[in-house]
Amino acid sequence: MWYYAWRCMYGLHKEIQLYFLVVGHTKFSPDWCFGLFKQHYHRSHVSALRDIEEVCRSSTIRVINIPHLVGTEEGDVIVPLKKVNICMNNGQCSKDLWNFIW
């Protein structure tokens, strides 16, 4: 807080606003699932994409973490990605086309 006061005293800022999360509401549910994956990953031997897929799938008992590969190690594309600049029209992209791309 002193640092922020110092920045205001020396005219580097007119004001500084700080926001804090409400106590007890600092975690997001995907963080919990990612934490389970990370714990399982650290205890596993991984040397390929399929290994990561299996680690993710087996990181929870009820298969909450569901992996979706977008490609293979051989270079096969499972989920094709589109180039965003194809849909650009004077810097704008229609909502329907944007939803299709993403």
PyMOL commands that set and color helices and strands:
alter all, ss='L'
color gray80, all
select helices_A, chain A and resi 2-9+29-42+49-57+84-86+95-101
alter helices_A, ss='H'
color red, helices_A
deselect
rebuild
show_as cartoon
